[in-house]
Amino acid sequence: MSFHPIDQATARLNRSELAVPGSQPQMFEKAAKSDVDVIFLDLEDAVAPDEKEQARKNIIKGLNDIDWGNKSMSIRINGLDTHYMYRDVVDVVEQAGERLDLIMIPKVGTAADVYAVDMMVTQIEDAMGYSKRIGFEHIIETALGMQNVNEIAAASKRNESLHFGVADYAASMRARTTVIGGVNQHYSVLTDPDDDGGRQVHWGDMWHSAIANMVVAARANGLRPVDGPFGDFSDPEGYKAAAFRAAVLGCEGKWAIHPSQIALANEVMSPSEAEVTKANRIIEAMAEAEAAGKGAVSLDGRLIDYASIRQAEVLVEKAKQIAAG
């Protein structure tokens, strides 16, 4: 390992993250009773301009009055380029900061954006005498944000997670797509003709590089990488496929923009019983090998070593976190 230590962000389950519009308080109770890990009450894209003020009031009342259980609670504020943002931060943190765990900052472009919100939140917390510090979630959803993702990830000790905002990212990149997440038939490889002249089309994932870059920045700074929305909530298999791709790359959670997607995210982002069993066997086998003075051993016909232990420990620790949550 490098001599440079990586401090890990506050540990919290983040397999599923449900978006709930602040302008629809009738949805709050149902969200509170769901099996989601994190809820973000939205003041940005899901709220029309003339509803912003009332949505803010709804969220303050909801945070204070509703029993959210052990769920992590977040608010998505409006962008720093709007005049709504400062009042989002001031009103909600002052009036409901005791129940707020996270602030989601949209369209983060530079480390200075993070610093600006950090300064405001710190002053409010100090003035209100709060003992708990609110964490930050950052949505990487612009070309500028992706260019500066490493600096953004390291910009504040409040940082907890990076999220891939696929829709706005696609718009920022001028990508030729109008869907939210998922794949595109034109992002594909056409094989050369076979002996009979036949050719195969292999679809690819146009978001692979962006998510992979975000995951590296997150993990290098001890943060949780989380995949963003999948717009077609009538396609559970498509959602699961997208979530599995993100999980394989290192994401530990995915957004749910509809309650039906919560169970799908929890399923995909949780290690299976078979995976946990195998991980425990790896740890036990390596313990026996270490006792015998060996640095590697064979298990089920495969070589395992100390790197295998680190992989196995990640799965076992996640399973413990889920069981405790």
C-alpha positions in Angstrom: 0.0 0.0 0.0 1.0 3.6 -0.5 2.4 5.5 2.5 -0.4 8.0 1.8 -3.4 7.0 4.0 -7.0 7.1 2.7 -9.5 8.2 5.3 -12.8 6.4 4.7 -16.1 8.5 4.7 -18.7 7.9 7.3 -19.9 4.3 6.9 -23.6 4.0 6.0 -25.6 1.7 3.8 -26.1 3.2 0.4 -27.3 0.3 -1.8 -30.5 2.2 -2.7 -31.2 5.9 -2.8 -34.8 7.1 -3.4 -35.6 10.4 -5.0 -38.7 12.1 -3.5 -39.9 15.4 -4.8 -40.2 18.0 -2.1 -43.3 19.4 -3.8 -45.2 16.1 -3.1 -45.3 15.7 0.7 -48.0 13.0 0.3 -45.1 10.7 -0.8 -43.0 11.2 2.3 -44.7 8.7 4.6 -44.6 5.9 2.0 -40.9 6.6 1.5 -40.3 6.5 5.2 -41.9 3.0 5.5 -39.9 1.6 2.5 -36.8 -0.6 2.6 -34.6 2.1 1.0 -31.2 2.9 2.6 -31.0 6.6 1.8 -33.8 9.1 0.9 -33.1 12.4 -0.8 -35.9 15.0 -0.7 -35.5 16.9 -3.9 -35.6 20.7 -4.3 -34.0 20.8 -7.7 -35.0 19.1 -11.0 -38.3 17.5 -9.7 -39.6 20.8 -8.4 -41.0 23.6 -10.7 -39.7 27.1 -10.0 -43.0 28.4 -8.6 -43.1 25.5 -6.2 -39.5 25.8 -4.8 -40.5 27.8 -1.6 -43.4 25.5 -0.7 -41.3 22.4 -1.3 -38.7 23.8 1.1 -41.3 24.2 3.7 -42.7 20.7 3.0 -39.2 19.2 3.5 -38.6 21.1 6.8 -41.9 19.9 8.2 -41.4 16.4 6.9 -37.9 16.0 8.4 -39.1 17.2 11.8 -42.5 15.5 12.0 -42.1 12.1 10.2 -40.4 9.0 11.8 -37.8 8.1 9.2 -36.4 5.3 11.2 -32.8 4.6 10.7 -32.7 5.8 7.1 -30.1 8.3 6.1 -31.8 11.5 5.1 -30.5 13.9 2.4 -31.8 17.0 0.5 -30.9 17.8 -3.0 -30.4 21.6 -3.1 -30.7 23.7 -6.2 -27.5 24.5 -8.2 -25.0 27.1 -7.2 -25.9 29.0 -10.3 -29.4 29.7 -9.0 -30.8 32.1 -6.4 -32.7 29.2 -4.7 -29.6 27.5 -3.4 -28.6 29.7 -0.5 -32.1 29.6 0.9 -32.3 25.8 0.5 -29.2 25.5 2.7 -30.0 28.2 5.3 -33.7 27.3 5.8 -33.4 23.5 5.9 -30.2 23.3 7.9 -31.3 25.9 10.4 -34.8 24.5 10.9 -34.3 20.7 10.4 -30.6 20.1 10.6 -30.8 17.8 13.5 -32.5 15.1 11.3 -30.5 15.8 8.2 -27.5 13.5 7.4 -26.5 14.6 4.0 -26.7 17.4 1.4 -26.7 16.4 -2.2 -25.0 19.1 -4.4 -26.1 18.9 -8.1 -23.9 19.7 -11.1 -20.7 20.1 -9.1 -18.1 21.6 -11.5 -15.1 22.5 -9.4 -13.7 22.1 -5.9 -14.6 25.7 -5.2 -18.3 24.8 -5.5 -17.8 22.3 -2.7 -16.0 24.9 -0.6 -18.8 27.4 -1.0 -21.4 25.1 0.4 -19.1 23.8 3.1 -18.5 27.3 4.4 -22.2 28.0 4.6 -23.1 24.7 6.3 -20.2 25.1 8.8 -21.3 28.6 9.8 -24.9 27.4 10.3 -24.0 24.4 12.3 -21.7 26.4 14.5 -24.4 29.1 15.0 -27.1 26.5 15.8 -24.8 24.5 18.1 -25.2 21.3 16.3 -22.8 18.5 17.3 -23.3 16.4 14.2 -21.6 17.4 11.0 -23.7 17.0 7.8 -22.1 15.0 5.0 -22.0 15.9 1.3 -23.1 13.9 -1.8 -21.9 15.2 -5.1 -23.6 14.6 -8.4 -21.0 14.4 -11.3 -23.3 15.3 -14.2 -21.4 17.7 -16.4 -18.2 17.7 -18.5 -16.7 20.2 -16.2 -17.5 18.0 -13.2 -16.0 14.9 -14.8 -12.9 16.9 -15.7 -12.4 18.0 -12.1 -13.8 14.9 -10.4 -10.5 14.1 -8.5 -10.3 17.6 -7.0 -14.1 17.6 -6.2 -13.7 14.2 -4.4 -10.9 15.7 -2.2 -12.4 19.1 -1.6 -14.0 18.6 1.8 -13.9 16.3 4.8 -17.7 16.4 4.6 -17.6 14.4 1.3 -19.2 11.0 1.5 -20.2 10.0 -2.0 -20.0 10.7 -5.7 -23.1 10.0 -7.9 -23.3 9.7 -11.7 -26.0 11.9 -13.1 -26.4 10.3 -16.4 -29.1 12.6 -17.9 -27.5 15.9 -17.4 -24.1 14.4 -18.2 -25.5 13.2 -21.6 -26.8 16.8 -22.3 -23.5 18.3 -21.2 -21.6 16.0 -23.5 -24.0 16.5 -26.4 -24.5 12.8 -26.4 -26.9 11.4 -29.0 -29.4 10.0 -26.6 -32.7 11.1 -25.0 -33.1 8.2 -22.5 -32.0 8.3 -18.9 -29.5 5.6 -18.3 -29.5 2.3 -20.1 -27.9 1.4 -23.4 -28.0 2.7 -26.9 -28.2 0.5 -30.0 -25.8 2.7 -31.9 -23.1 2.3 -29.3 -22.1 -1.1 -30.7 -19.5 -3.1 -32.4 -20.2 -4.8 -35.8 -18.2 -8.0 -36.3 -16.5 -8.8 -39.6 -18.5 -11.2 -41.8 -18.2 -14.9 -41.0 -17.8 -17.6 -43.6 -21.5 -17.3 -44.4 -21.4 -13.6 -44.6 -23.3 -13.2 -41.3 -22.3 -10.4 -38.9 -23.0 -9.9 -35.2 -23.9 -6.7 -33.4 -22.6 -6.4 -29.8 -24.1 -3.5 -27.8 -21.8 -1.7 -25.4 -22.3 0.5 -22.4 -21.7 4.2 -23.4 -21.4 5.2 -19.8 -18.7 2.7 -18.9 -15.8 5.2 -19.0 -17.6 7.9 -17.1 -18.7 5.7 -14.3 -15.2 4.0 -14.1 -13.6 7.4 -13.8 -16.0 8.5 -11.1 -15.4 5.2 -9.2 -11.6 5.7 -9.2 -12.0 9.3 -7.9 -14.4 8.1 -5.2 -12.3 5.2 -4.0 -9.1 7.1 -4.0 -10.6 9.5 -1.6 -12.5 7.1 0.6 -15.9 7.9 -0.8 -18.9 5.8 -1.9 -19.5 5.7 -5.7 -23.2 5.5 -6.5 -24.8 5.1 -9.9 -27.6 7.5 -10.7 -31.1 7.1 -12.3 -32.5 4.6 -14.7 -35.5 6.3 -16.3 -37.6 3.4 -17.5 -39.2 2.1 -14.3 -41.3 -0.3 -16.3 -38.1 -2.2 -17.2 -36.9 -4.0 -14.1 -34.5 -6.3 -16.0 -32.9 -3.3 -17.8 -32.5 -1.6 -14.4 -30.9 -4.6 -12.9 -28.5 -5.0 -15.8 -27.4 -1.3 -15.4 -27.0 -1.8 -11.7 -25.0 -4.9 -12.1 -22.6 -3.2 -14.6 -22.1 -0.3 -12.0 -21.6 -2.8 -9.2 -19.0 -4.7 -11.2 -17.1 -1.4 -11.7 -17.2 -0.7 -8.0 -20.4 1.2 -7.3 -22.1 0.3 -4.0 -25.5 1.8 -4.7 -27.9 3.0 -7.3 -30.7 5.6 -7.4 -34.4 4.6 -7.3 -36.7 7.1 -9.0 -39.7 4.9 -8.4 -40.4 2.7 -5.3 -40.4 -0.4 -7.4 -36.7 0.1 -8.0 -35.7 0.0 -4.3 -35.9 -3.8 -4.0 -34.0 -4.2 -7.3 -31.1 -2.0 -6.1 -31.0 -3.7 -2.7 -30.8 -7.1 -4.3 -28.1 -6.2 -6.8 -26.0 -4.2 -4.4 -26.0 -6.8 -1.7 -23.6 -9.7 -1.8 -25.4 -13.0 -2.3 -25.3 -15.8 0.3 -23.1 -17.8 -1.9 -20.7 -15.0 -2.4 -20.4 -14.4 1.4 -20.0 -18.1 2.0 -17.1 -18.3 -0.5 -15.5 -15.1 1.0 -15.6 -16.7 4.4 -14.0 -19.8 3.1 -11.2 -17.7 1.5 -10.5 -16.0 4.8 -10.4 -19.4 6.6 -8.2 -21.0 4.0 -5.7 -18.1 4.1 -5.7 -18.2 7.9 -4.7 -21.9 7.7 -2.1 -21.1 5.1 -0.6 -18.3 7.2 -0.4 -20.6 10.2 1.6 -23.0 8.0 3.9 -20.2 6.9 2.5 -19.9 3.4 1.6 -16.7 1.6 -0.8 -18.4 -0.9 -2.9 -21.5 -1.2 -5.2 -23.3 -3.6 -9.0 -23.3 -3.0 -11.4 -25.0 -5.4 -8.6 -25.2 -8.0 -7.8 -21.4 -7.9 -4.9 -19.6 -6.4 -5.7 -17.3 -3.4 -3.3 -15.0 -1.6 -3.4 -11.9 0.5 -5.1 -9.9 -2.2 -7.9 -12.5 -2.2 -8.3 -11.8 1.5 -8.8 -8.1 0.9 -11.5 -8.9 -1.7 -13.2 -11.4 0.6 -13.1 -9.0 3.6 -15.0 -6.3 1.6 -17.9 -8.8 0.9 -18.0 -10.0 4.5 -17.9 -6.5 5.9 -20.8 -5.4 3.6 -22.9 -8.4 4.6 -22.3 -7.5 8.3 -23.3 -3.9 7.6 -26.5 -5.0 5.9 -27.4 -7.4 8.8 -26.8 -4.6 11.3 -28.8 -2.0 9.3 
